[in-house]
Amino acid sequence: MSRKPEFRVIETRLLSNPEALKLLSKAHSRIMEKEASAPFMIVKTLDYLKKFSKIDPDKAEEIRNILENYGLREESIVMLMNICPRNVDEARILLEYEERFI
């Protein structure tokens, strides 16, 4: 049975699914270099993120930067990145409390 990995909090920030996938994949790789198996919760979370991430994790930072340039709140950015609205009406619903865009 593998031991619990130790993590040190460097910063707290809201993450989109693809951003979380990229970070957790790196952590998983580091764990697998040292251990025979990864903790169950990490494996299940990676499975979830792989299934539901709609953006390539390598493009996530670029997309976040574009959305930040519009002055959106972090919550709105994460929702847009996770849901990837298909049209303006869907985006408008997600940006409901970003009054300046409606």
VOVO-899750 format. One record per atom (N, C-alpha, C): residue number from 1; residue in one letter; x, y, z. Coordinates in steps of 0.02 Angstrom, whole numbers, plus 50000, padded with zeros to 5 digits. Layout:
<rs>
+-----+------+-------+-------+-------+
! seq ! type !    c1 !    c2 !    c3 !
+-----+------+-------+-------+-------+
! NUM !    A !     X !     Y !     Z !
...
+-----+------+-------+-------+-------+
</rs>
This chain:
<rs>
+-----+------+-------+-------+-------+
! seq ! type !    c1 !    c2 !    c3 !
+-----+------+-------+-------+-------+
!   1 !    M ! 50043 ! 49941 ! 50000 !
!   1 !    M ! 50000 ! 50000 ! 50000 !
!   1 !    M ! 50045 ! 50062 ! 50000 !
!   2 !    S ! 50027 ! 50110 ! 49959 !
!   2 !    S ! 50069 ! 50170 ! 49954 !
!   2 !    S ! 50054 ! 50218 ! 50012 !
!   3 !    R ! 50104 ! 50256 ! 50029 !
!   3 !    R ! 50095 ! 50305 ! 50082 !
!   3 !    R ! 50066 ! 50369 ! 50053 !
!   4 !    K ! 50039 ! 50410 ! 50097 !
!   4 !    K ! 50009 ! 50473 ! 50074 !
!   4 !    K ! 50064 ! 50521 ! 50051 !
!   5 !    P ! 50054 ! 50552 ! 49992 !
!   5 !    P ! 50105 ! 50600 ! 49969 !
!   5 !    P ! 50103 ! 50663 ! 50011 !
!   6 !    E ! 50160 ! 50694 ! 50018 !
!   6 !    E ! 50163 ! 50757 ! 50055 !
!   6 !    E ! 50163 ! 50814 ! 50005 !
!   7 !    F ! 50120 ! 50863 ! 50016 !
!   7 !    F ! 50116 ! 50921 ! 49973 !
!   7 !    F ! 50126 ! 50984 ! 50014 !
!   8 !    R ! 50158 ! 51032 ! 49984 !
!   8 !    R ! 50169 ! 51096 ! 50016 !
!   8 !    R ! 50129 ! 51148 ! 49976 !
!   9 !    V ! 50086 ! 51186 ! 50010 !
!   9 !    V ! 50046 ! 51237 ! 49976 !
!   9 !    V ! 50090 ! 51297 ! 49960 !
!  10 !    I ! 50096 ! 51312 ! 49897 !
!  10 !    I ! 50136 ! 51368 ! 49874 !
!  10 !    I ! 50091 ! 51428 ! 49862 !
!  11 !    E ! 50034 ! 51415 ! 49830 !
!  11 !    E ! 49985 ! 51468 ! 49818 !
!  11 !    E ! 49916 ! 51435 ! 49810 !
!  12 !    T ! 49865 ! 51473 ! 49822 !
!  12 !    T ! 49797 ! 51447 ! 49810 !
!  12 !    T ! 49767 ! 51487 ! 49752 !
!  13 !    R ! 49732 ! 51450 ! 49710 !
!  13 !    R ! 49704 ! 51481 ! 49650 !
!  13 !    R ! 49650 ! 51435 ! 49623 !
!  14 !    L ! 49598 ! 51464 ! 49595 !
!  14 !    L ! 49547 ! 51424 ! 49562 !
!  14 !    L ! 49576 ! 51396 ! 49498 !
!  15 !    L ! 49565 ! 51332 ! 49487 !
!  15 !    L ! 49592 ! 51300 ! 49427 !
!  15 !    L ! 49536 ! 51271 ! 49385 !
!  16 !    S ! 49544 ! 51275 ! 49320 !
!  16 !    S ! 49499 ! 51241 ! 49274 !
!  16 !    S ! 49518 ! 51167 ! 49273 !
!  17 !    N ! 49475 ! 51127 ! 49245 !
!  17 !    N ! 49490 ! 51055 ! 49240 !
!  17 !    N ! 49555 ! 51042 ! 49202 !
!  18 !    P ! 49566 ! 51073 ! 49143 !
!  18 !    P ! 49628 ! 51059 ! 49108 !
!  18 !    P ! 49691 ! 51082 ! 49146 !
!  19 !    E ! 49686 ! 51137 ! 49182 !
!  19 !    E ! 49743 ! 51160 ! 49223 !
!  19 !    E ! 49757 ! 51111 ! 49279 !
!  20 !    A ! 49704 ! 51087 ! 49311 !
!  20 !    A ! 49711 ! 51037 ! 49364 !
!  20 !    A ! 49740 ! 50973 ! 49336 !
!  21 !    L ! 49718 ! 50953 ! 49277 !
!  21 !    L ! 49743 ! 50893 ! 49245 !
!  21 !    L ! 49818 ! 50897 ! 49233 !
!  22 !    K ! 49840 ! 50954 ! 49208 !
!  22 !    K ! 49912 ! 50962 ! 49194 !
!  22 !    K ! 49953 ! 50958 ! 49259 !
!  23 !    L ! 49931 ! 50993 ! 49311 !
!  23 !    L ! 49968 ! 50992 ! 49375 !
!  23 !    L ! 49966 ! 50923 ! 49408 !
!  24 !    L ! 49908 ! 50892 ! 49409 !
!  24 !    L ! 49902 ! 50827 ! 49441 !
!  24 !    L ! 49940 ! 50773 ! 49402 !
!  25 !    S ! 49942 ! 50779 ! 49336 !
!  25 !    S ! 49980 ! 50731 ! 49296 !
!  25 !    S ! 50055 ! 50735 ! 49313 !
!  26 !    K ! 50080 ! 50796 ! 49322 !
!  26 !    K ! 50150 ! 50804 ! 49342 !
!  26 !    K ! 50162 ! 50774 ! 49411 !
!  27 !    A ! 50117 ! 50787 ! 49458 !
!  27 !    A ! 50124 ! 50760 ! 49525 !
!  27 !    A ! 50121 ! 50683 ! 49523 !
!  28 !    H ! 50076 ! 50657 ! 49483 !
!  28 !    H ! 50069 ! 50584 ! 49476 !
!  28 !    H ! 50134 ! 50554 ! 49449 !
!  29 !    S ! 50164 ! 50586 ! 49400 !
!  29 !    S ! 50227 ! 50562 ! 49372 !
!  29 !    S ! 50283 ! 50560 ! 49425 !
!  30 !    R ! 50286 ! 50614 ! 49466 !
!  30 !    R ! 50337 ! 50616 ! 49518 !
!  30 !    R ! 50325 ! 50560 ! 49569 !
!  31 !    I ! 50262 ! 50549 ! 49587 !
!  31 !    I ! 50246 ! 50495 ! 49634 !
!  31 !    I ! 50266 ! 50428 ! 49606 !
!  32 !    M ! 50250 ! 50417 ! 49542 !
!  32 !    M ! 50264 ! 50352 ! 49511 !
!  32 !    M ! 50339 ! 50338 ! 49503 !
!  33 !    E ! 50380 ! 50391 ! 49502 !
!  33 !    E ! 50452 ! 50381 ! 49501 !
!  33 !    E ! 50478 ! 50352 ! 49566 !
!  34 !    K ! 50441 ! 50365 ! 49620 !
!  34 !    K ! 50464 ! 50344 ! 49687 !
!  34 !    K ! 50425 ! 50284 ! 49714 !
!  35 !    E ! 50363 ! 50277 ! 49693 !
!  35 !    E ! 50319 ! 50226 ! 49721 !
!  35 !    E ! 50298 ! 50176 ! 49667 !
!  36 !    A ! 50273 ! 50119 ! 49689 !
!  36 !    A ! 50248 ! 50068 ! 49642 !
!  36 !    A ! 50179 ! 50086 ! 49616 !
!  37 !    S ! 50142 ! 50123 ! 49655 !
!  37 !    S ! 50075 ! 50144 ! 49634 !
!  37 !    S ! 50058 ! 50211 ! 49664 !
!  38 !    A ! 50010 ! 50244 ! 49634 !
!  38 !    A ! 49987 ! 50309 ! 49657 !
!  38 !    A ! 49927 ! 50301 ! 49702 !
!  39 !    P ! 49916 ! 50348 ! 49748 !
!  39 !    P ! 49856 ! 50345 ! 49790 !
!  39 !    P ! 49792 ! 50342 ! 49748 !
!  40 !    F ! 49744 ! 50305 ! 49772 !
!  40 !    F ! 49680 ! 50294 ! 49738 !
!  40 !    F ! 49647 ! 50360 ! 49719 !
!  41 !    M ! 49646 ! 50408 ! 49765 !
!  41 !    M ! 49613 ! 50472 ! 49752 !
!  41 !    M ! 49645 ! 50510 ! 49694 !
!  42 !    I ! 49710 ! 50506 ! 49689 !
!  42 !    I ! 49745 ! 50540 ! 49633 !
!  42 !    I ! 49726 ! 50506 ! 49567 !
!  43 !    V ! 49726 ! 50440 ! 49566 !
!  43 !    V ! 49709 ! 50403 ! 49505 !
!  43 !    V ! 49638 ! 50418 ! 49484 !
!  44 !    K ! 49591 ! 50417 ! 49531 !
!  44 !    K ! 49521 ! 50430 ! 49514 !
!  44 !    K ! 49511 ! 50502 ! 49491 !
!  45 !    T ! 49545 ! 50549 ! 49523 !
!  45 !    T ! 49539 ! 50619 ! 49503 !
!  45 !    T ! 49568 ! 50629 ! 49433 !
!  46 !    L ! 49624 ! 50598 ! 49419 !
!  46 !    L ! 49653 ! 50601 ! 49351 !
!  46 !    L ! 49605 ! 50573 ! 49299 !
!  47 !    D ! 49574 ! 50517 ! 49315 !
!  47 !    D ! 49524 ! 50487 ! 49269 !
!  47 !    D ! 49468 ! 50536 ! 49255 !
!  48 !    Y ! 49442 ! 50567 ! 49308 !
!  48 !    Y ! 49387 ! 50616 ! 49300 !
!  48 !    Y ! 49409 ! 50674 ! 49256 !
!  49 !    L ! 49468 ! 50702 ! 49272 !
!  49 !    L ! 49492 ! 50760 ! 49234 !
!  49 !    L ! 49505 ! 50744 ! 49161 !
!  50 !    K ! 49531 ! 50685 ! 49147 !
!  50 !    K ! 49543 ! 50664 ! 49078 !
!  50 !    K ! 49477 ! 50658 ! 49040 !
!  51 !    K ! 49426 ! 50634 ! 49076 !
!  51 !    K ! 49361 ! 50624 ! 49044 !
!  51 !    K ! 49325 ! 50690 ! 49030 !
!  52 !    F ! 49330 ! 50737 ! 49077 !
!  52 !    F ! 49288 ! 50797 ! 49072 !
!  52 !    F ! 49325 ! 50861 ! 49052 !
!  53 !    S ! 49390 ! 50859 ! 49042 !
!  53 !    S ! 49426 ! 50919 ! 49018 !
!  53 !    S ! 49412 ! 50927 ! 48944 !
!  54 !    K ! 49388 ! 50986 ! 48926 !
!  54 !    K ! 49369 ! 50999 ! 48856 !
!  54 !    K ! 49422 ! 51038 ! 48819 !
!  55 !    I ! 49474 ! 51058 ! 48854 !
!  55 !    I ! 49528 ! 51098 ! 48824 !
!  55 !    I ! 49593 ! 51059 ! 48833 !
!  56 !    D ! 49636 ! 51063 ! 48783 !
!  56 !    D ! 49702 ! 51032 ! 48788 !
!  56 !    D ! 49739 ! 51065 ! 48847 !
!  57 !    P ! 49763 ! 51025 ! 48895 !
!  57 !    P ! 49797 ! 51054 ! 48953 !
!  57 !    P ! 49855 ! 51100 ! 48934 !
!  58 !    D ! 49888 ! 51086 ! 48878 !
!  58 !    D ! 49945 ! 51128 ! 48858 !
!  58 !    D ! 49922 ! 51196 ! 48831 !
!  59 !    K ! 49859 ! 51203 ! 48813 !
!  59 !    K ! 49832 ! 51267 ! 48788 !
!  59 !    K ! 49796 ! 51306 ! 48843 !
!  60 !    A ! 49786 ! 51275 ! 48901 !
!  60 !    A ! 49745 ! 51305 ! 48954 !
!  60 !    A ! 49773 ! 51372 ! 48978 !
!  61 !    E ! 49839 ! 51376 ! 48986 !
!  61 !    E ! 49869 ! 51439 ! 49010 !
!  61 !    E ! 49857 ! 51495 ! 48960 !
!  62 !    E ! 49865 ! 51480 ! 48897 !
!  62 !    E ! 49854 ! 51530 ! 48845 !
!  62 !    E ! 49781 ! 51554 ! 48845 !
!  63 !    I ! 49735 ! 51508 ! 48852 !
!  63 !    I ! 49663 ! 51526 ! 48853 !
!  63 !    I ! 49648 ! 51567 ! 48915 !
!  64 !    R ! 49675 ! 51548 ! 48972 !
!  64 !    R ! 49665 ! 51586 ! 49034 !
!  64 !    R ! 49690 ! 51658 ! 49024 !
!  65 !    N ! 49748 ! 51666 ! 48995 !
!  65 !    N ! 49776 ! 51733 ! 48985 !
!  65 !    N ! 49731 ! 51775 ! 48940 !
!  66 !    I ! 49704 ! 51746 ! 48888 !
!  66 !    I ! 49658 ! 51782 ! 48844 !
!  66 !    I ! 49597 ! 51806 ! 48883 !
!  67 !    L ! 49568 ! 51761 ! 48923 !
!  67 !    L ! 49509 ! 51779 ! 48962 !
!  67 !    L ! 49525 ! 51831 ! 49016 !
!  68 !    E ! 49584 ! 51826 ! 49046 !
!  68 !    E ! 49605 ! 51875 ! 49097 !
!  68 !    E ! 49611 ! 51945 ! 49066 !
!  69 !    N ! 49631 ! 51948 ! 49003 !
!  69 !    N ! 49638 ! 52013 ! 48968 !
!  69 !    N ! 49571 ! 52049 ! 48961 !
!  70 !    Y ! 49516 ! 52012 ! 48966 !
!  70 !    Y ! 49449 ! 52042 ! 48964 !
!  70 !    Y ! 49427 ! 52066 ! 49033 !
!  71 !    G ! 49468 ! 52057 ! 49083 !
!  71 !    G ! 49452 ! 52080 ! 49150 !
!  71 !    G ! 49400 ! 52038 ! 49186 !
!  72 !    L ! 49392 ! 51976 ! 49165 !
!  72 !    L ! 49342 ! 51931 ! 49197 !
!  72 !    L ! 49365 ! 51909 ! 49266 !
!  73 !    R ! 49317 ! 51895 ! 49308 !
!  73 !    R ! 49333 ! 51867 ! 49374 !
!  73 !    R ! 49359 ! 51796 ! 49365 !
!  74 !    E ! 49399 ! 51776 ! 49413 !
!  74 !    E ! 49428 ! 51709 ! 49410 !
!  74 !    E ! 49375 ! 51654 ! 49406 !
!  75 !    E ! 49320 ! 51664 ! 49442 !
!  75 !    E ! 49266 ! 51614 ! 49440 !
!  75 !    E ! 49237 ! 51607 ! 49370 !
!  76 !    S ! 49228 ! 51664 ! 49336 !
!  76 !    S ! 49201 ! 51663 ! 49268 !
!  76 !    S ! 49249 ! 51628 ! 49220 !
!  77 !    I ! 49313 ! 51642 ! 49228 !
!  77 !    I ! 49363 ! 51612 ! 49185 !
!  77 !    I ! 49361 ! 51536 ! 49192 !
!  78 !    V ! 49359 ! 51512 ! 49253 !
!  78 !    V ! 49358 ! 51440 ! 49265 !
!  78 !    V ! 49294 ! 51409 ! 49237 !
!  79 !    M ! 49237 ! 51441 ! 49247 !
!  79 !    M ! 49175 ! 51414 ! 49219 !
!  79 !    M ! 49178 ! 51410 ! 49143 !
!  80 !    L ! 49202 ! 51464 ! 49111 !
!  80 !    L ! 49206 ! 51464 ! 49038 !
!  80 !    L ! 49253 ! 51409 ! 49013 !
!  81 !    M ! 49309 ! 51400 ! 49047 !
!  81 !    M ! 49357 ! 51349 ! 49026 !
!  81 !    M ! 49330 ! 51278 ! 49038 !
!  82 !    N ! 49293 ! 51268 ! 49091 !
!  82 !    N ! 49267 ! 51201 ! 49106 !
!  82 !    N ! 49208 ! 51183 ! 49061 !
!  83 !    I ! 49165 ! 51231 ! 49048 !
!  83 !    I ! 49103 ! 51217 ! 49011 !
!  83 !    I ! 49112 ! 51226 ! 48936 !
!  84 !    C ! 49155 ! 51272 ! 48915 !
!  84 !    C ! 49166 ! 51287 ! 48844 !
!  84 !    C ! 49099 ! 51298 ! 48808 !
!  85 !    P ! 49067 ! 51354 ! 48823 !
!  85 !    P ! 49002 ! 51366 ! 48792 !
!  85 !    P ! 49006 ! 51364 ! 48715 !
!  86 !    R ! 48953 ! 51338 ! 48685 !
!  86 !    R ! 48952 ! 51329 ! 48612 !
!  86 !    R ! 48928 ! 51390 ! 48575 !
!  87 !    N ! 48896 ! 51437 ! 48611 !
!  87 !    N ! 48870 ! 51496 ! 48577 !
!  87 !    N ! 48867 ! 51554 ! 48626 !
!  88 !    V ! 48850 ! 51612 ! 48599 !
!  88 !    V ! 48848 ! 51673 ! 48639 !
!  88 !    V ! 48797 ! 51668 ! 48696 !
!  89 !    D ! 48739 ! 51638 ! 48682 !
!  89 !    D ! 48687 ! 51633 ! 48734 !
!  89 !    D ! 48711 ! 51592 ! 48793 !
!  90 !    E ! 48746 ! 51538 ! 48780 !
!  90 !    E ! 48773 ! 51497 ! 48835 !
!  90 !    E ! 48825 ! 51536 ! 48874 !
!  91 !    A ! 48868 ! 51573 ! 48839 !
!  91 !    A ! 48919 ! 51613 ! 48872 !
!  91 !    A ! 48887 ! 51668 ! 48914 !
!  92 !    R ! 48834 ! 51698 ! 48888 !
!  92 !    R ! 48799 ! 51752 ! 48923 !
!  92 !    R ! 48772 ! 51727 ! 48990 !
!  93 !    I ! 48745 ! 51667 ! 48991 !
!  93 !    I ! 48719 ! 51639 ! 49053 !
!  93 !    I ! 48775 ! 51631 ! 49104 !
!  94 !    L ! 48833 ! 51607 ! 49082 !
!  94 !    L ! 48890 ! 51598 ! 49128 !
!  94 !    L ! 48917 ! 51665 ! 49153 !
!  95 !    L ! 48909 ! 51717 ! 49113 !
!  95 !    L ! 48936 ! 51782 ! 49131 !
!  95 !    L ! 48883 ! 51827 ! 49163 !
!  96 !    E ! 48831 ! 51798 ! 49188 !
!  96 !    E ! 48774 ! 51836 ! 49214 !
!  96 !    E ! 48795 ! 51889 ! 49266 !
!  97 !    Y ! 48842 ! 51872 ! 49310 !
!  97 !    Y ! 48860 ! 51922 ! 49360 !
!  97 !    Y ! 48919 ! 51965 ! 49338 !
!  98 !    E ! 48943 ! 51956 ! 49277 !
!  98 !    E ! 48992 ! 52001 ! 49247 !
!  98 !    E ! 48952 ! 52053 ! 49208 !
!  99 !    E ! 48917 ! 52096 ! 49243 !
!  99 !    E ! 48868 ! 52141 ! 49214 !
!  99 !    E ! 48893 ! 52181 ! 49154 !
! 100 !    R ! 48955 ! 52198 ! 49152 !
! 100 !    R ! 48980 ! 52241 ! 49098 !
! 100 !    R ! 48980 ! 52206 ! 49031 !
! 101 !    F ! 48971 ! 52139 ! 49029 !
! 101 !    F ! 48972 ! 52103 ! 48966 !
! 101 !    F ! 48902 ! 52086 ! 48940 !
! 102 !    I ! 48851 ! 52097 ! 48980 !
! 102 !    I ! 48783 ! 52077 ! 48961 !
! 102 !    I ! 48748 ! 52134 ! 48925 !
+-----+------+-------+-------+-------+
</rs>
